[in-house]
Amino acid sequence: MEQFERKSLFKLTYPLFLYSALSIAVTFVDQILLSNYSENLAAAVSLANQILGVAYDVSGLFAVGALVIMSQYLGRNEVEKAKSVAIASIQASFLLCLLIAAVLMIGASYFADMVGAPSEIRSDVIIYVHIIALAMIFNGAIVSCTAALRGFGHTLSIFVLGILANVLYLVLEYGLIYGKFGFPELGVYGAALSTLIVRIGMIGFLLFVLSYYVKINIFQRVSDFLPSLKKITKLSYPSVGEGMAYNIYQLVMVSLISVLGTGAVLVRSYSLTIGSLLSTIHYVIAQGNEILIGYDCGAKDSEAAYRRAIKTSLITAGVSVVLSIVLYVFSDTLVGLFTDQLDIKAGVSDILFVAIFIAPMNAINQIFFTSLKATGDVNRPVLWNLSLTFALALPLGFLFVRHFELGVVGLWYVYLIEETVKAGVLSVLWFRKNWIRYFPLDSAN
């Protein structure tokens, strides 16, 4: 039997952290390139990406469950079964994304109106969504390929991909937006085309790595394709549904802000860009922790999984507080990379102060949510998250922004309340240990 060697949290996460650090740097440069060309372009891309957020979540439908099942199979040294799950998820993701791309192409104008895109940027929002719809065809397969590499411990390959893809993206974006390196000046078309070209290159790279290092051929026929897909979907749809619903909630929140003008859209966009420095750290640690929890569950070591999640959540929360304070202290310098407008700088600074208190709650949420998901307990945390989002956060959003007229910072007050309550609920779900009975392979074999 082919043996699988587990890696530590550090070995799993440091390539992901380096990849994410690179992605953050690229996000900042990307925002600078867009803002310096035109603040209207920056606002248009921000609104378009919010629309696309729902599509991105749905495109990753099969990757979520596939990672859980792969990690548990690998925890039992059933390597060939893990490979079959990976192949099924990649094939299904490609088919799903063809459908998503068609929906985006047809509905772009409607989606732009739904978020209340200001008239001066509406056409750019639609153009961007149309071109990214073509890139979306490859997105699901990219996410599933990346999940397979994470599950098999090849996270360093993800970092290498990040270097190649992000460098290429920035060069193309700069050349296509500004008309450099012999390219014509394309503005919003250039911003979107650079993403499309890079996505095509990424899928080629990932398929090569999976074939060469993991010996996975995604064109191979999987004998139990439908049973595997059913098992994957059962684990995936709650998490993806939660992400999709949360993005719809964000679309409603954006519509509250967009009517305040392009300036409000930019305050939100710049705040999210700076906040990505912190949220990415949460994401990376949560992803590495999720894989290890899956290994523990596959080996039926629930006590190790229990202690691991608690320790990781506490450390991540502590680090988050320190880093969020640093971001607030240097907020003027960071926003100055994008704009010189004093009202936008002040708005972002107010938001980053509130974010200091949100950060540890968000860290706890992400760690416990992915830990529960790794055990196979996906429905309960998703249902709680969705209930709190729509029964608590959504009404508060209308109240704080429209009634109290708190503007963009009002949304962050809502996030603080939302994240605090969710942290309490997910902590209780983990501490009670009811997740032990949800191990998916125990009922599958």
N, C-alpha and C positions, 0 to 999 in steps of 0.2 A: 504494500500500500504506500502511495506517495505521501510523505510526511510534510506537514506544514509547520514552519517555524514562526512563532508569535514574536512581535516586536513590542518594545516598551512604548509608553505614551510619548516620551520624548522623541524616539525614533520615528514614530508615526506622524507626529505633529510638526517637527521642526521643518521638514520640507514644505508642509502645508502653510506653516507660518511664514516662511521665506516667500512662498508663492503669493500669499495674501499681502505681505508687506510690499512686494513688487506691484501687486494689483492696486494697492492703496496709492502708491506713488503714481501709477498710471492714471488713476482716477483724478488725482490732483492736477496732473499735467493736462489731462483731457478737459477738465473744467476750465483750466487757464486758457487752453487753445480756443475753446468755444466762446468764453467770455470776452477774450481779447479780440476775437473776430467780430462778435456782435452779442450783446447781452440778450437780445431777442432770440438768437440762435440757441444760447445756453438755456433759456427758459423753455423754448420749444422742445429741445431734446429731453429736458427734465420731465415735462408733461407727457411726452411720448413714451418715455421709459416707465412712467407710472402706469400708463395704459398697458404696456407690454408686460408689466409685472405679473398680471394674471396668466398670460400666455406662457411666460417662463415657468411659473409654478406648475401648470398643467403638463408642460413638456417633460418635466422631471418625474412624472407619475410613477413609472416603472423602476426608476433608479432607487427610490426610497426603500421599497420592500425588498428589492434585490440585494441591497447592501446588508440588510438585517439577516436574510436567509443565507447569503454567502458567508458572512462572518461566523454564523452558527455552524454551518457545515464545515468550515475550516477549523473551528474549535473542536470538531470531532474527527478531523483529518479525512473528511470525505471530499477530497479535492475535485474529483471529476464531476460530482454533483454541483459543486460550487461553480464550476466552469459552465455547465449547462444552464444554470440560472442566469449567469452573466450574458450568455449569448441570447437567451430568450428576451431578456430585458432590453438589450440593444436593438434587436430586430423589431420588437413591438414599439419601441420609442420612435423609431424612424417613421413607421406607419402613422402613428398618432400625430406626429408633427406635420405631416403632409396635410392633415385635416385642419390643424391649428393655423397653418399658413394661409389656407383658403379663407378661413373666417376673418383673419386680420386684413387680408386684401379687400374683402367685400365690405367689411364694417368699419374701416378706418375713419371715414367721415363722421359716422354716427358716434364712434368712441370719442373723437375730438370734441364734438358738441356735448357729449355726456359729462365730460370733465370741465366744461365751460371754458375752453381754450380762448384766450383773448383774441380778438379779430386780427391783430397785427402779427400773430404767430400761428394762427390756425392752419394755414396752408403748409407751413413747414412741419407742423406736427403730423399732418396727414402723409406728407412725402416720406418722412422718417419711418413711420409705421409701415408704409407700403414696402419699402426696401428691406427693413428688418424682418418682414414677414418671410421673405426668401431665405434669410439667414436662419430663421426659426426652424426651417426644414431639418437642419443639422443639429439643432440645439439639444433635443432629447437624446439623440445618440451620443453626443458629446458628454452629457451628464451621466448617462448610463456607463459609458466607457470609463469615465473618471471614477465612478463608484466601484467598478470592477478593480481598477488599479488600487484604490484605497483599501478595498477588502482583502486583496492579495498582498498588501503591504508595500506596493511599489509607489509610494508617495513622492519619492525623489523624481520620478519621471514626470509627475504633475508639475513639479517646480521647474524642471527643464522646459516643459511645454509653456509654462507661464512666461519664462524669459523670452523664448522665441516669439510667442504670439503677441505679447505686449509690446516688444520692441518693434515688430512689424506693424502692429496697429498704430502706434504713435507716428511712425514714419509715414505710413499711408494717410493717416488722418491729417497730419500737417500738410503733406503735399497736395492732397485732394481738396481740402478746405481752402487753403491759401493760394493754391496754384503754384506750388514749388516742385522742384525736381523734374521739370518738364510737363507736369500735369496741368490741366486747365483749372481755373478757380471755380470750384463747384459748390461751396457753401454747405448747406444742409445735405445735399446729395453726397458730398465728399464724406461728411460725418457718418452717414449710413453705409456707404459703399465700403469704407475701410473695415467696418464690422463684418459685412458679408464676406469679403475676401479672406479675412482672418479665420472666420468660422469654417470655411472650406478647407483651409490649411490645417486647422486643428483636428478635424475629423480624420484626415489622412494620417497625421502624426500618431494619433491615439490608436488607430487600427494597426499601424505598424508595431507600436510598442506592445499591444496586447498579443499580437501574433508572435513576436520575437521573444519576449520575456515570459509571458504567461502561457503561451501556446494555446491561445484562444483564436479560433477562426470564426468570425461573426457570420460568415456565409454558410456555415455548417448547419445542416438540418438538425433540429432538436426533437428527439422522438417524443418527449413529454412536454411539448411546447405549451399546449393549452392548460394542462394541469399546473405547470410552473407559472404560467401567466396568471392563473386564478389565485395561486398562493401569493404571488408577488402583489397583485392588485389588492387582495384582502388586507395586506399590511400597509400598502401605499396610500390607498384612497383617503383614509382619515387624515393623514398628515398633509397630503397634497390638497385635499378639500379645505383643510384649515388654512393653509397658505393662500389658496385661491380666495377664500372668503375674506381673509385678512387684507388681501390686496384690493378686493372690492370695497371693503371698509375704508382703505386708504384713498381709493378713488373718490369716495364720498367726501372725505376730509379735504382732498385736493380741490374739489369743486367748491367747498366753502372758502378756500383761500384764493383760488384763481379769480373770483369776482372782485377781489381787492386789488387786482392789477398785477402786472409783470414783476414789480418790485417784491410783492409778497411771495410770488412763486420762486423768485431768486433767493429770498431769505430762507425759505424752506429747503431749496436745493443745496445751497451752500452749507447749511447746518447739517444736512444729511451727509454731504461729502466729508466734512470734518469729522462727524460722528462715526463715519465708516472706519476711522483709525481704531476705534474702540470695539465696534460691533464685529469687526473682522476677527479680532482676537477671541471674542466669545465664540464665534463660529468655528474657528480652527480648533480650539480646545474641545469644544462640544463634539466635533466630528471625530477627533482622535479618541476621546472618551467613549463615544458610541461604539466604535469598533472593538475596543477592549471589553466593554460591557457585553457585547455580543459574543466575544470569545469566552468570557466567564460563564455566560448562560449556556453556551454550547457544551461547556465542560461541566455543567450543573453545579457551579460554585456560586450560589446566590449570595452568600455572605461576602465574598470578595467583591462582587458587583455592588452590593449595598454600600460597603465602606468606600469603595472607589468613587462613586457618584457624590457622596457627601463631602469627601475630602476635596475633590476637584471643584465642586461648586463654591466652597468656602474660599479656597485659594483664588479662584477666578474673580469672585466678588471683591476680595480685598485689592487685587491688582487693578480692577476696574475703577475703584474709587480714586486711587492715586493717579491713574492715567487721565481720568476725566477732569480732575483738578488741573492737571498740566495743560490740557486742551483749553480750558476756560481761561487760564492765565495768559496763554499766548493766542487768544482768539483774534485780537486785532491784527496780529501779524499774519495769521493763517487766512483770514478773510481778505486781507490786503493783497493776497496772491490773485484774487478774482476780481476785486472791484475797489474803487476809492470812494464810493458813495457812503456817507456817514450814517444815513438812516438804515442802510442794509447792514453795516458793521454793528450798529447798536442792537438791531434785531437779532442777529446771530449770537452776539454776546449774551443777551438775555436767555436765549434758548440753551446755550452751553452751560449756563449756571444751573438751570433746572436739570440738565442732563447728568450732573454730578450725582443727583439723588436717584435718577432712573437707572444708572449703570449697574450697580450691584444687584438690583432686582432683576434686570434683564439677564445678567450672568447666571443667576440661580435658575431662572426660567429655562434658559437654553440648555443648561447641563442636565436638569432633571427631565425636561421634555425629551431630549434625545436618548437619555438613559432609559426612560420608560419605553420609548419606541424600540430600542435595541432588544428589550426583553420580549417584545411582541405585544405589549400593552399599549396599543395606539388609540383605541377609541375613547377611553376615559379622559386622557389629557386633552385630546382634540375637542371633545364635547364641552369640557370646562372652559377651554380657551375661547371657543366660539361663543358660548353663552355669555361670558364676561365681556367679550368684544362688542357684541350687538345689543346686549341688555344693559350694559353699563357704559362702555366707552363711547359708543355712537351717540346716544342721547346727550352725554356730557359734552361731546364735540359741538353739537348744535348750540347747547347752552352757553359754553365758554366763548365760542367764536361769534355767534350771532347775537345772543342775548346780552352777555357781559361785554361784548366787543373787545375781547382781549387780543385779537389778531392771531398771527402765526404762533406766538408763544403760548396761546391758549391751548393749542393742540398738544404741546409738550406737558402742560399741566394734566391733560387727560391721560397722556401716556404714563405719567408718574403714578397716577391712581390705578390705572389698568395693570401696569407691571407689578406693582406692590401686591395687589390682590391675587394676581396669577402666581406670584412667587409663593405666597402662602398656601394656595391650593395645591400646586404641584409638589411642594415639600411634603404636605400631608399624604398625598398619593404615594410618594416614595417611601416615607417612613413607615407606613402601614404594611408594606411588603406584599400586598395583594397581587402585585405584578408577577410573583413567582409562578402562579398557575397559568400564565399566558405564554410560556415558552412555545413558539410555533412549531418547532421540530418534534416536540413531544407528541403533538396531536397529528403530525404529518407522517410519522413513520411507525 
